[in-house]
């Protein structure tokens, strides 16, 4: 296969399954967006990224009715938290439900695994930060939260965490609060998302009343344990330097018993070809929903091939080679026929 015909991974959607049950509401309330500014970068190619990091930070968060960072709108999921994670200059989208990380936007399988590991690390570190707070009495929690509020208020206005006045007050906090300095800092950071006294007060009152697990703020059990991971779907692309006459190509594949179909007439003629997938190679999530798993290939007139496969990258590539070799065979036959003419 030449460099021109190189098979590229465009996007992988995958799931990481856990033995634990996550306390999704607590994740939603306590995971924070990193508001690091970096000029010159774009989100979705056209929108300026107001809060952008270099690697391994959360840049967007959304629940049922609130969205922060690069997230927009107020429509979320009742039983999940949606996150945008920055990993090596790539925006990765996650949905965390009770026992699964759903991950999309990966350029390779290993990237998805790496993102999952980094989110687990963030959750575990955040858990360690917050456990001392939730071991306190309600009165003690309220006292710490009120201290955070006092640090932020100036002339009936709520200051941001990075305001020099706030930083100075925080650095000179009373001795009795110093052992809770990390918790107070985490509370102060919510001033970015809740920028007035009323909204910030409502937020800390909600935090005080969160219910936790026996050993953790964010999950049930002592440790987070992965039990499985699967690729739900991978999107791949290849460009062959050849102009296809699709009706003739359709007849060619029909003779090979592939049952080709025309696809998306409104976007120009495209030929759709599918190859069945053995169920042992696909996610049980797909099998349970009784979806017939297939490798799907969309062949464009200009020689572009786009593939969608609900299997491992290796299985997807093996199926691609079947179609690719037939296309090379078709091109050779056409060239030989042209010589005879």
N, C-alpha and C positions, 0 to 999 in steps of 0.2 A: 504494500500500500504506500503510495507516494505521499509527500508532505501535503500536496494539494488535496488529497483524499483523506486526510487525517480525521479520525473519529474523535470528537471532543465531547466532554461532559459539560452540559449547560447548567443543569440544576438537579439536585437530588433532594427528595423528600423522604424522611425516615422517622422511625419511632424508637425510643429507648424505653423499655419497660422495667418497672421497679417492683421489688417485693414489698416496699413500704407504701403506705398511703400518705400523700402530702396533704397538709392542712392549707388548702388553696387560698382561703380568705386571709390567713396570716401572711402568706407570701405576698398577696396583693397589697396588703396594708403596710408591710415593712420593707420590701425590696425597694431600693431607690435608684432613680435614674442618675447617671453620671453627667453633670452639666459642664463638661469640659469643652471649651470653645476652640475651634480650629478653622481658620478661614480657608476658603478656596475649594472646599469639598462639596460634592453634590449628593443628594439622596434621590434615588430613582431618576438619575441623569439630569433632572431639570430643577428640582427643588433644593434650595440651599439647606445645608445641614447646620442648624443652629447649635447643636450639642453633639460634638463628634470626637471620639477618642481614637487612639491608634490600634489598640489591641485589647481584647478581653474585658470590655466594659459594657454595661447595659445602657443603651441610648434611647429606649422607648419602652413604655409600659401601658397596658390597658386592661381594665376590668369591665364590669357590666356597664358602669355609667361614668367612668373617668378615664382620661387618657393624658399621658405626660410624655415629654421628650418629643421624638419625631412622630409619635402616634397622633392621630387626629380623629375627630368624631367621638361619639359616645356609645356606639353599639359594640358590646363585647359579649362574652360568654358567661352564663351564670355559674358554671362549675369549672372555670378555667381562668388562668391569667396569661395574657399575650405579652411577649417580650421581644424587643429588638436588640440583638447582641452584635457588637462590633468585634470582628475577628480577622486580623490581617487585612485591613482595609475592605472587608466584605461584610455587608449587612446580612445577618442571619435572623430569620424569624422563628420564634418558638411559641408553642402553646403548651402550658403545663396544666394537665388535668390531674385527677386524683392519684394515678400511678403511672403516667406516661408523659414523656417529653415528645411532642410532635415538632420536628425540626424541618424547615424548608430553606432554600436559598444556598445550599452547600455546593461547592464546586467539585468536591470529592467526598467519598464515604468517610475517610479519615477526618475530614474537617467537621463532619457532623458528630463523630465520636468525641473529638477534641472540644467542641462547643458544649456537649453534654457534660463532659468532665469539668469544664470551667464553671458551668452553672451550678453543678453539685458543690464545687469548692466555695463559690459565693454563698450558697445556702448554708453550708456547714460553718463558714466563718461568721455569717450573720447570726446564726443560731447561737454560737458561742458568745457573741456580743450581747444578745438579748436575754439569754437564760437568767442571768443575775437579776434583771429587772422584774421578770415574771415570777421570781421566787419571793418577791417582796409583798407586803400587805397592800391593800388598796390605798390606805392613807400614805404609805411610803412612796407608792407610785405617783400619787397625785402631787406630793411634795416635790419630787424630781421633775415632773412635767411642768409644774408651776415655776420652778427655777429656770427651766429652759425658756419659758414664756417671758419671764422677767428680763432675761439676757437680751431678748429680741426687741422688747418694746422701748421706744424712744419717742416722747411727746405724742402719745396715743397713736403712733404708727408702728408697723411691724417691719423691722430691718431684715435684710438678707444675711445669710450666714457669713458671707465674705466681706461684710461691712467692717471697717476697722474698729468701730465701737463694739460690735459683737465679739470680734476676735480678742479684743483687749479684755472685755468682761469675762470671756470664757477662760482666758489664760490666767486670770486672777480670781478664779472661783474659790469659794470658801472651802476650808479644809474638809468639812463634813461631806461635801459633794465630790471630792476629788476621786474617790474610789468608783464613782459612777460617771466619771468624765466621758468615757467612751459612749455610754448611753445618752448622755446629754448632748454630745456632739451629733449623734445620729438623729436625735430629736430636732436639733437646730437645722439640720440639712433639709428638713421638710419645709422650711421657710421658702424654698424655691418653688415648691408645688402649691403651697397654701400661703399666699403672700399678704394676707391681712389677718388681723387679730381674731376675727370671728371664725374664719375657715381653719386657721391654725389651732384654735382652741377646740373646735369640733374634732379635728384630727387627733389631737393628743387624748381627748376623752374617749375616742373610739379605740385607741391603742391600749389605754388602761384596762378596758373591758374585754380584750381579746382572750379567747379560751385556747389553751395550749395542750399539747400532748403530755404524757407522763414524763418523758425523757427529753423532749424537744419542743421548740416553739413551732417548727415548720413541718415535722413529719412524725409518723408513729413508728416506734421502734428505737433502738439505740443507735443504729448506723444506717446510712443510705446504701441499699444493695440493689445492683442491677441484675436482672434475671435474663434479659434477652434484648436484642435490637434487630430491626428489619428495615429494609428499604421499601417504602410504599410505592414510590414511583421515581424513575430517573428519566431525565430528558437529555438526549444526546443529538449531535448534529455532525453531518459530514457533507462535503461539497465535492462532487465529481465534475470535472471540467468537460461537460457534454450537455448539449441541448436535446432533451428527450421529446419525442412525439408521443404524448401520453396514450392516445387510443391504440397505437401500435404496441406500446409497452404493456398496456392492460391486457391485450390479447396474448402477449408473450407469457405473462404471469398466470393468466387464465388457463393456458395450456399446461402450466405446471401445477394446476389445482390449488392456486392461492386465493381464488375468489376476490380479485381486486375490485375496489369501488372508487368512484369519483368523490371528492371531498371538498367542501367549502368553495362552491362555484363563485360566490360573491368576492372571493379573494384571488380569483384566477384558478385555472385548472390545476388540481392536485390529485394525485393518485394515492389511495389508501390501501395498504396491505397489512394483514395481521398474521401472526404466528402464535398458536396456542402455547401456553406456559404450563409446565407440569406444576401441580399444586405444592409439591415439596419445596419449590424454589421461591414461593411467595409468602408474604406475611399472613399469619392466621387471621388477622383483622379483615383482610380481603376475602379469604375463604368463608369466614363467618357471615359476611354480608352477601354471600352467594353471587359474587361478581365473577363472571367468566374471565380469568386472567389471560391477557394476550400481550405480546410484543406488537406495538403499533408503529407502522412506518408511513410517513407522509412524504411522497416523492414529488418534487416540484419540476416544472418544465426546464428550469435553468440548471438542474443537476443537484440541487440542495436536497438532502435527505434528513428529515427530523424524526427521531425515534422516541417512543415513550414505552418504558418497560418497568413492571412492578417486581423486579428481581434484583439480585446482586449485580454489581457492575460486570463481573465476569460472565454471568449468564446473559446479560444484555449484549455484551460484545460478541459472544458466540452466535447469538441470533442475528446480529447485524451482519456478521460475516456471511451468513446464508444469503441474505438479500443482496449484499454487496457483490458476492461472486456471481450471482445470477445477473446483476446489472452489467458487470464486466463482460459476461457471456453475451448478453443482448447487444452491447456496443460492438463487440468483435463481429458478431453475425451481421450487423448493419453495415459495418465497414467493408466486410467481404462482399456483401450484396452490391454495395456501391461500386466496387471495383469491377464486378461482372457487368454492370450497366455501362 
